[in-house]
Structure formats: C-alpha cells, structure tokens
Amino acid sequence: MVDVFFLPAEAMDSQGFQRLLAPAGRIIPEKGTSLVAVKIHPGEEGNTTFVPASLVKMAVDAMELPRGRGFLTDTTVLYGGRRMSAPDYHELAAAHGFSMPGLPPFIVADGLRGTAEIKVDLPSWCETRTARLAAILSETDAAVVLSHFKGHLLAGFGGAIKNLGMGFASRGGKLFQHSSVKPRVRAKYCSGCGTCMEACGFEAISLEGKTAVLNGARCTGCGECLQRCPFGAIGVDWNQESGEFIRRMTEYALAVTQAVKVKFYVNFVLNVTPDCDCMRNGGHPMVADIGVLASTDPVALDQACLNMVTAAETIDGSTVSAPGGTDKFRALRPETDGAVALELGEKIGLGSREHRLMRV
C-alpha cells in the first residue's frame, strides 16, 4: 500500500516541510552533474490563488538541491496571454515572486514558442500512441512535481496527474489533448496579413482573398500559428468532451514518467477553487485550507486529496453548496467525473488508488 504523507495547513513552516519531504531522501547527489526539474504553475496574470513562491521555496529548501542543479519549470499555453511565449512568461513568473532570492531559476520547458518537443511512444494498452512532451525532459535527470489541487473545467479537478500530463506537454501535445488536433481560423478576426502562413513549416496555410485557410491534411497540429497570429484569429477547437480529454491527459501523464524519473509529488490543498490557476479568477475557495500532501505515487496522492476535499464542509462564499462527504467537484459540474483519471491511471500503470495516509 502506498504511503501518502500529510502536513496540516497550520503546520506549514520550514520544519514541517522538512518532515513532509524527508521520505523522499536526497533528490540528487551533491556531487555530479545531474539536473532536477521542479514542476510548478506560476499562475496566470491576474490570478491570486496559485501556490505562492514563498511556499514553493519552503518545499525546495527542504529538498536540499545542490546549488545550480535544480530549476523551476512550466510550459507555454495554447490561449492568448502572458504565458504564450517564454520571454513574457519569464517576466510574469518574476512578477508573481518566482525570482525571489534562494529559488532556482525559472526555465520554460518547451522552448521560446512552445514548439520544442520530444516524442514518447506509449505502451500498447494506451489509446494514445505517441505523446508530444516538452523537450527539456530529454536533458533532465529527475523531476519533482509541485501541484495546486483545485477544480478544472474539463478534468473535474487538477492535481498531480494533470500537472504531469498537461503541464509537461508541448503546445502540440496540449492541442491533441484539448481538441481534434487541428487549430482553426476564425475568419472574423483574420486580417489576411499572412503571418501564420509564413510561420507554418508545413505549407498548411494559404490565403484566399484576405482570409487565411488551413489545410487539415497538411497540418501537423504543432500550434506554431496559434502563437504567431497577431490578431488571435487562429484558435483551438475546444470540442473534446471531458471523458476523452481526461483519458488523453492521463495517458500523457504516464508518458512523462517514461521520459523522466519523477522522484516525488507534492499537492497543495489550499485555496481549493472551482477553476484552475490558468484562469485570471479561479473563484472563491470551496473548502477551508487543508494542508500539503506528498507521495511517490501521483494516483494515490490525487485520490487522498480528493478524499479530504470530499470529506470537508463547504465554506461561506463557495459557488457550490455540498455537505461533508460529497464530491465538491462533481457537485459543481455533474457532467464531469474527475475520478476517471484515477481509475484510468491505476489501470494503465501510472499508480495505485490504495494508500495509507500518514500525518507528519
């Protein structure tokens, strides 16, 4: 049975994090050249409920990473905003406190525009044949995944599994998970400037009059045109129903664990908002802060967090009214069952839902 370690919210100090992460041992040896990625989410511009840099620093300090051998990381996104290119994302992460003294540097994992990727083949029992992941994983020796456990529009909730599968995907991988793989042209926003056509390396875009037209047979779903369009006229067809999205996301999570050795997973069950940190406003927290949980198993960890949020009572101001013992995320979005990721994760070998909760 997998151990999941629990540090209550009232005990979150440097000593508490040292007790929480002690079972992980030393992530990398002091001597050598090994590099470790610390996967985080610095929050969208305007969002205030992401895991703050001060708590990330407590966790990183407890890991005792040798100086110059660790780095904070995340990937670019499909939609507009300051997380769409590496330079802007670096500035945003700094503005959110992730350049504070003592923290490792923040490095975008999938290149300047989200197209730096590696491809990882999945086992035959997965429906996804090949995952497109951030290229930085090919040069990373180990990883630690720090996640904010909260709600999500399509996944029901997001924790370690989502931070693995979506968080380490390249732009092309995100496009595959979210849609039918191909972007689309929104004609009413298109000026016919030709920027997307020049950026496309597969001659999949042409101009008809003053409107860009995408050739689906040539398009590889790399997402380059999404980033380059100055008018936001290239968009994602957000047509993936939640069950398919969750399956692809979970299989991508397995691919990440094949690409890099993930040493430990840490979930912050604080500010458990209805929506994710990719939103400017994730909403009012649904339950009081619970604490931080950690494990070597992402499935067991997310299951433990879900159990604790389910057991908690909702608080004043919450967008959902659900008593203790009720799945808050399912009550909020009845059509989306986030537990599918846990069931599938166990089925494909990502981890086990059976666990033993141990307070530290």
Secondary structure by P-SEA (a helix, b strand, c coil): cbbbbbbccccccaaaaaaaacccccccccccbbbbbbccccccccccccccaaaaaaaaaaaccccccccccccccccccccccaaaaaaaaaaaccccccccccccccccccccbbbbbbcccccccccccccccccccbbbbbbbbbbbccccccccccccccccccaaaaaaaccccbbbbcccccccccccccccccccccccccbbbbcccccccccccccccccccccccccccaaaaaaaaaaaaaaaaaaccccbbbbbcccccccccccccccccccccbbbbbcccaaaaaaaaaaaaaacccccccccccccccccccccccccccaaaaaaaaaacccccbbbbbcc
